[in-house]
């Protein structure tokens, strides 16, 4: 999927905000058992980080 360059900064900022929100949710669950919610948030965090990386690389081209 190609994203026009003009959208990269906005998308990256939105992903940073979402990653921050997910990190806050995960920190709330820190020290607790690995529940379904915690697994889902961890996976979401990983996917967001991967997407950020892909957009960052595309932006640098």
N, C-alpha and C positions, 0 to 999 in steps of 0.2 A: 504494500500500500504506500503510495506516495502522498505526502502531505506538502502543500505549497509552503515555501519558506516563510511567508508572512504569518502563518499560523503557529510556527514552532515555538516562539516565546510564550504565547498564551497557553498553549497545550502543556509546555514544560512547567509553567507556573501552576497550572491547575493540577498537574500530577504531583508537584511538590506539596501543595496544600492537601491533597488527598493522602499522600504518603505520611504527612504530619498527623493527620486525623487517625489513620490506621495505627501509627506508632503510639499515639496517646491511648487508643483502645487496647493495644497490646501491653502497654506498661501497666494499665489497670489490672490486667490479668496475670502480671508477672508473679511468679512464685506459686501459682495455682496449677492444678493438674492440666494436662494437655487435652482440653475439652474440644468439642466439635467447633465451637466458636473461635477458639484460639488457633486451631488448625486452619480454619477458613481465613482468618485475618493474616496469618503467616503466609499462606499461599497468595493472598491478595497483595501483600507487601512485596513479595517476590516478583509477581507479574508486573506491578507498577514500576519497580526498579528496572526490570528488563525493558519495558516500554520506554522509560526515560532514557536508558542507554541507547536504544535504537534511534530515538529521535535526536539525541545529542550527536550521535555519529552522522546521521543524515544531515543535520544542520551544519556540521563542520566541513562537508564536501564542497 
